[in-house]
């Protein structure tokens, strides 16, 4: 079983590091993120040097096996589609992109090993990778110690701003917080929080609880499953006991656990008319895998849905289906991964080199007419993005029931959590860096 890959102690360490006290959030003085004036001990600016050949090597690092394969395989497809399109159009700096694909196998230690291989052996110019925050947390020291570059495509819990990572998914204020606001206004004040037992769900729920307390909502229950665990009966029972007359279920489960959860939720009679759930890790691909009968009427918060009505999205969906089959669907992490490849390409072309420091500086301010709408890369390494809430319909796609009128600026350090309130990130200014207190 996939469960043997995961180390509960490791999850709890990660969760504590993200949730923790102000001491943990400040971190070690030798951490460049916490001490932004410190430069890495690599000497000169690192160069991923494919210049001697006719290609630029890039790494792709996602789970293609194990419990997270249900979500991550399609992200690889989207990244490879972007690479194929770029190569067809002439490549980058006159060179073709050569993708080296590695399987993280839903195992955080393997993610770390593969990241080292891509950087040290394959000499890639950049890595596009990870899904879970546990995998990202495990590879983060690898990229920071080598002063390399990771583009991370999935919404996450925030409370991080690394010089060596560009985040193309949502921060909590671009997904979690707006969805809680919407639920409070439209679905009820009482929330039961369900999540997988690792850093993202635990940190997300810390934010949600603080937000509910500030806005007059109430957390009536909170429970977790080890990632890959499908024993959900006890959680269903707790939900019925805590919400006997109905209420909101906020779902941060990831991977295969969602299949069992939604099947048993329906089997227990907890239907979306009385027990609406809001998910932040279920998109079109997961709806298809779990079954629309179990998810119809429930909600998800993302920045992109396949049903977004923009010319760029129609082109993206048509290209994806042409490449992989008419029965395939697109979703938010896939789109964010696709966007990441194009933003990296634009940054390299602006820098006129694959030198990592020059590419990093060139990325600031990059814009793209993305399938989700216009996105802009900020100096805090996160994108400005439109926020959307969708409801699952009969065909497994989402009716968009809410969208912000304009892109929302990303806030990596959460303003509901007291330890990080007032902090921000700006890597374009060495005096500010990964974490500074706004005046």
Secondary structure by P-SEA (a helix, b strand, c coil): cccccccaaaaaaaaaaaacccccccccccccccccccccccccccccccccccbbbbbbbcccccccccccaaaaaaaaaaaaaaaaacccccbbbbbbbbbccccaaaaaaaaaaaccccccccccccccaaaaaaaaaaaaaacbbbbbccccccccccccbbbccccccccaaaaaaaaaaccccbbbbbbccccaaaaaaaaaaaaaaaccccccccccccccccccaaaaaaaaaacccbbbbbbccccaaaaaaaaaaaaaccccccbbbbbccccaaaaaaaccccccccccccccccccccaaaaaaaaaaaaaccccccccaaaaaaaaaaaaaaaaaaaaccccaaaaaaaaccccccccccbbbbccccccbbbbbbbbbcccccccccccccbbbbbbcccccccccccbbbbccccccccccccc
